[in-house]
Amino acid sequence: MFERHGFVFTPHATPSPGSTRIALWTVRVPADARGERHRVDQEEVFHVLDGRVTVHGREAGPGDTVVVPPHTDFELVGGPATVLVATSVGITALVGEERITPPWAR
């Protein structure tokens, strides 16, 4: 489990336990959250399990899925909510001027 700015990330399928292509995690979004605006180099899929959020400018509730194309600036806002996220192994993100490899996707 990892925490960043109040968001809690729980990895499920990542390279460390054996996934070779898919990274899958849940993120708990706190109430009235505003995630960091960032850009990832792989497609990311957000599926809302509970609560409400806005991803890439699209409002989403339980059962809704939002696909964010690679190289697109976006942020996750709203909450409280739980969101299932899937992407490709090896994803990196540009947050401001800092390139990171999210630890919940390793």
ZICOR-V791677 format. One line per field, one symbol per residue. ss: DSSP state (@ for helix, = for strand, . for the rest). A space follows every 50 residues. Layout:
ss = ???
This chain:
ss = .===..=======.@@@....========...==...===...======= =====..===....====....==.=============....===..=== ..@@@.
